[in-house]
Amino acid sequence: MPRPVDDDDDRPQRRGRRDEYDDEDDDDYDDRPRRRRPKADTTGGLIPYNNSQALTAYYVGVFGLIPCVGAFLGPAALVFGILGLRYARRHPQTSGKAHAVVGIVLGVLEILFNILGPVIFVIVSLVNNK
């Protein structure tokens, strides 16, 4: 359907623009229902916006790879990963299982290396000194 053309300069009019030359019979033009465009996912579905727990687990797990920070962020990544995986199972239309699993794996590794690692190091060094 062609757009309405202004007689003065042959450019298309903006929708809903009214001026003194319009007839009063054209009121139907402004009263048409407007179509809503669906939200476009520009990431192609790679980022699970609907599963915030899985997304949080992923980011916390990645930032927990910083030495000494993982002692605090590792358990958080593990908890958020479990919550995100549980949410993804309850709501199959949402994505985020992979992000949740990565958060769980990174959380467990960070707990092992940042919390249990120094404890094991101290125990081994005490045993070797005796």
Beta strands, then each sheet from edge to edge (+ up, - down):
end
